[in-house]
Amino acid sequence: MDGFKGIVSSADSEEAAAGVDQTAASAQQASGSMEDVAGSSEYLAKLAEELNGLVGRFKLD
């Protein structure tokens, strides 16, 4: 009976390890995506500032 428990525990451990690996991979992918979003946000902020400057030339008093 103890041998069977060892097999089940080993299978459970392997399944848990696979779940941890999958979670780590997902977290790494999410982190990369967030870096992309941050970079895009910075670019859009700079672009908006530049556009505001260009539009400001056409404002009437």
C-alpha positions in Angstrom: 0.0 0.0 0.0 2.9 2.4 0.8 4.2 1.8 -2.7 0.9 2.9 -4.2 0.9 6.1 -2.1 4.4 6.9 -3.4 3.3 6.6 -7.0 0.3 8.8 -6.4 2.4 11.3 -4.5 5.0 11.3 -7.3 2.3 11.8 -9.9 0.8 14.6 -7.9 4.2 16.2 -7.4 4.8 16.1 -11.1 1.4 17.6 -11.9 2.0 20.3 -9.3 5.5 21.1 -10.8 4.0 21.3 -14.3 1.4 23.7 -12.9 4.0 25.9 -11.3 6.0 25.9 -14.6 2.9 26.9 -16.5 2.1 29.7 -14.0 5.7 31.0 -14.2 5.6 31.0 -18.0 2.3 32.9 -17.9 3.6 35.4 -15.5 6.7 36.0 -17.7 4.5 36.5 -20.7 2.3 38.9 -18.8 5.3 40.8 -17.7 6.6 41.1 -21.3 3.1 42.3 -22.4 3.0 44.9 -19.7 6.5 46.2 -20.8 5.1 46.5 -24.3 2.1 48.5 -23.0 4.3 50.8 -21.0 6.5 51.5 -24.0 3.5 52.2 -26.2 2.0 54.5 -23.5 5.3 56.5 -23.4 5.3 56.7 -27.2 1.7 57.9 -27.3 2.3 60.5 -24.6 5.2 61.9 -26.6 3.2 61.9 -29.8 0.3 63.7 -28.0 2.7 66.3 -26.7 4.1 66.9 -30.2 0.6 67.0 -31.8 -0.5 69.6 -29.2 2.4 71.7 -30.1 1.6 71.5 -33.8 -2.1 72.2 -33.3 -1.2 75.2 -31.0 0.2 77.0 -34.0 -3.2 77.1 -35.6 -5.2 78.4 -32.7 -7.0 81.7 -33.3 -7.0 84.5 -30.6 
